[in-house]
Amino acid sequence: MLHYLRRVQVCRSTGITRRLPRIAVGVLCAGIAAAALPARLTGQTALLTDYGTHMEPALPSLPAAGGTFVDPTFHTTIMRLTDSNDGSDCRVEYSYWPTFNVNSTRASALCVNSGVDRTKIWTFDPTNFRRGSAILMPMLLQSSDAIWSASDPNIIYGHSITNLLVAFNASTQTTTTIKDFSGIVPSGGQLNQMSMSANDDEFAFHLTNSSGTPVGYIVWKRSTNTLLLNRAETGIDEVQIDKSGRYLEAGFTSGNNKIWDLQANPPTSTSLTWGTDGFFHHDSGHGTLFTYNGQGNGVAYRQSSAPHNLTALMALSSSNKTGHMSMRADNEGWGLISNYNNDGSGVTSPFDNEVFQVATDGSGEVRRIAHHRSVYNDYYDAPFANISPDGQFVAFSSNWGHASGRRDVFVAKIPPAPGSGTGTSAPPPPPPETLTCPAPATGAFTGCYYADDQFSTVAMTRTDSYPLAFDWGNGSPDPAVPVDHFSTRWQGNFNFNAASYTFTVTVDDGARLYVDGQLVLDKWLNEPATTYTVTRNMTAGTHAIRLDYYDAYAGATAKLSWASGSTAAPSTDTIAPSVPKGLAAYNIAATSFGVKWSASTDNVGVVGYRIELNGAVVANVSAPSGTISNVSCNKAYYVTVSAVDAAGNRSAYSSPLGVRTASCSTK
């Protein structure tokens, strides 16, 4: 005990603590104190919380599978889950694919049997820390990305080489087909890298072609049997749906990322750039991202609704180091990291070759769990640690000090982190985001809908096509908007010819119309639906149009259009707009689906787009998106789009986008 007190005194008196924030001093000193305490005072499961460098001692001898030993540095009890009797090689699948089921009564690992990767499942006793009997998942299922159900402890999801999403019941050892994706996956291609929301409802995959090259990704919603997103893109590294099912992270081999908001209609994305705020290794919580930032050599946390805004959690040594992240625990106040030296070297800096937790609140608190003892020689030597939903078990892979040796799966038992519950309920969702009105759209209106009639609180935003033609009756534009006493501001940039234009506005109740910031119509009063017109001479080019509107009570109507009268001399413009690119389908249902694309460019200005379905024109729209309705269920279609400018020049057609509508039955 005297030795312990001297260690604390040295920590507090040393000059280095004067250069640290107060919380870091507390964490560092507490960690040194804990490290100095003998095991009889701390107990085997007390976790170290310091920032010191802990060298790797001699390798402990390993028991047979199911046996346990104590980490000599961090005092955690560790089970060897697998050995040579389970396969010629066994490993954790990945840091965001869970080893443990929802109540930690089953555990899974990827083991090589007869040269084939198979998912092996054990019964597990979380109270007495024992593994039980084992079974193998059926051969028909892909084994590399199996995911345990978040609600049923017996169900684990996988997918087949024939692109079926399947649920396997580990108790009855039966399979149930959930969805056939064969009509969506490219011919000869595969579903890959499955992820799933925390309510077993949204599933995401990236898609490969017959050569195994990633060519896009999809998100499917089980409860409505609809595709929320069907995106054709190259350079894909991985995609992951978050626990809430609202946000999709799409990572690219460049280190850039897109964060998709699937609740937007159509879905919108925010782009991140490697070297600034992009990332590779990560995991997702409920509307959050826990990331290892290689460019900044540290760990960060961010809200998916504002992914440019990072909370720095801790810095890590940069030379030949990297790590994997896990947010599989219900308690999202802590993230799990398995750090490793990718040159196979030993410990030289704090947290080298370790599995540990860091608080996601930015406090800098850590909980150090174990040296994983895996010497990196190839990709599968990474520990890929993940944590159980109840936060009590951490699984990781290790070749146990032998760079070319077999790998096994190990499980560390730890006390739940502060703030964690029993693991039977999901954590509270993140606080609601504060909405702001986006910039005006081009060729369409940005619609900002307010929950009051004073343009004070934004309730929702969306892109509305020209012309505005809304008649909500006694209702409202959206459940997020009140039935009465709401207001809306529409803003857009549109191309006009040199001509006299008549603007027509129909409103119930009041409206103000602005052209290039100048008020041209002021009818700000309570009244039944009334139509007004105003004429303006417009020069050729782009002009800003804004309509402010409010509804007082009862009926709600808002309409705006314009038409030219006398025109200037015919345009001499002969340059067609650029070809629309990046076609993607979304909200794919049985009888309708949406399409969107990147806006075309033009020397004067794009005024609209033509959508064709199987070679027939089905819509003309002003914005780069549209909805195709009245189609047949479970049928393949192809969509092309062309752009047109003010002079009538039309671009070539886009590359065709293949879309198959949802099946005729949701059973």
Phi, psi and omega in degrees: 000322178298319178300319179298313182295324178295322179298317179296318181296318178298317180302316185284337182264345184291150183292336185293331182291338179290341180266003183251151171301157183304317182294326179292323177299315180298315180296316182295314182293319178298322180293318179295320178298314180297320180295329183281337181293137175294157185301328182293340179266331183266330189082153187295332187264003177292125184268141175288148183230021184268179177244023182279168176269120181249113181289157179275118177285186178301146182296127172294146175290147186262139173280176171291165179306135183096342178278164182233161174208172183249131175298123187292342181262315189254357170067016176277148175275130186236133174262138167274108185282327185229157170212193186296341177288344181266344180160165180289343177200136179226146181203161170290141184293308177188167185290337177251010169255117194288137172283323186256147176283186192296331180241019176059032176258357173219149177226150181228156176207160179265115181237141179274116177239122182053040176079005183239135174293124178229141174279121179254137185237128177249148162287152187218134178258101184289336181285313182262002177055061180225144172266151180245217183285162186232152172225165175252139172297153180301149180298334184293342184264140170294140187256347191283347183218038177293143184228127177290143174300145178276357182230326183253114184293349181262348188260132171229135184263143174212182177220152187265168176291346175264015173067038171261135168274125189230141171258128177252126178268111184288343178278311181269348183056045176240157180242148177228126177284125180266320183201139174260113181260011186297333179280352182253324180290139177305150182305126181080359183268186186219155163283143180217155171048063180294144169222164189210145176286169186283358175246018179060028186249317179258132179235138179234146177216153160260154187250142174243159174270188184295343177269359181085008180274130177297131183232003179167188181204158182224157169230127182242135178257117187292317187294334180246358182051049180232148171275116178283334181205136174220099193243126175265113179210152177253169179075019182286135173260312179193160171228151179212128173279143180279174184297329182284341184081002181269324188246139175242129173263123174249116180256143183245157182297343177284346187093356174279162182218158167235133175251112184266134171261107186278351176278341176291152182230102001284167179304143180243156181231151173245128184266136176244150187240130176300136184097344178238293180221008177281169185201166171249279185290136185191174163211161184245142171255211174277095180070024181224160178230130178248112194233148171260113187263096182302326183288335181250000178054044181205183183244139184222163180225143182205158173277136180294337178285342179219066191288350176284342186264108185257140168257113180289128182260319179191154174261150179228153177301143191262338190284113176054037179238148171200178183199164175247154189242147176220128175239036185283345179288149175297325179281103183269013173285352179222139174248148181259137179232135170244104186268142179211154177269114187280008170253007178079009184281169179272192184286128172228345185220163176304138175075006175298136174053041183236159167248126184205167176247150174228141179292139182271005180270001180085007182285341182086001180292142179228159175225111187266130194251308186192155161279126183280341173063023177263122180269120187285124175231324172215179189307317186281002172277351176296146185287333177050043185295140171224162188241147182288158180304324181278358176074016184256347185226133179240119180259141177209158177264153175199142171268008174050055173084003183240105188301329180251014185271178178291155176254150175224168179255136180236152180230121175264134176263126184227156172290142179304145180292155178307136179092352183279152178255211183275352182086007182263354179223151181285152177291163179296148179293161178296158180299149181298141181288150176272116184278144172233160182280120181291172178293155179302142177282169175248124182076008178200177180254136163277118181259121177249114186255126187252147181275020178206174181260021181239013180056044185259310187242114180288122178267326179196158174227152177196170175261124180249133183284153171278142356279158173284128183212065184257131172224096186270000181060230177266015180260203180223168181295336187193152177304337179284347185251134180296158181292321180237161176058052172238165179221158182219141174237118176256130179224136179202157176251123186232151179269134179235150168278168174284102186192173173268126183243140174255122178263130181244125182236129174238124185218151168213091030248276191255157180208153170226132181249132179238140173237119183053041177082357181260128179291121182244346178212126183231100179231065185266079184205158176281125181196159172292174183305121184225141181254135178232153175228151176212141184250137180223141172275120184251139173277162179290137179130196184268135179229147180271125179245133180223132175236119173263137186217146170221152174244132180269301181197169179057227187300148180224116181224137176212116181223143178211132174208170176210158180212146181270149175257252176293143182239162176282183179303149181306145181291144176263006180292126178236009183268123181280154176296166175290157182288132176300138182231166175071034179302137178214146178258153178209166180047050182282113179246188183289326186236010179198162172198159177257153174228148177216163182201170177284138182299139176282164177242159182205154181293334177251307180160136177280134180249347181182179181221148175251126177257128178240139180244117183052037176089357180249138180291128179241343181196149168238123185229159179265335180259160181281053175193160178190165179246133178253120184244175176060040175255166183273150179286151176051046181227143180273135177228161169234143186239137171231156182223141172232157181249151180228143178255182186296335180273001180089004177290130182246138180286170169292162180287150175293167170297139183293142176252122177274132180224133171248127180291162182294160182297160185287341179232141178267005181287000000 
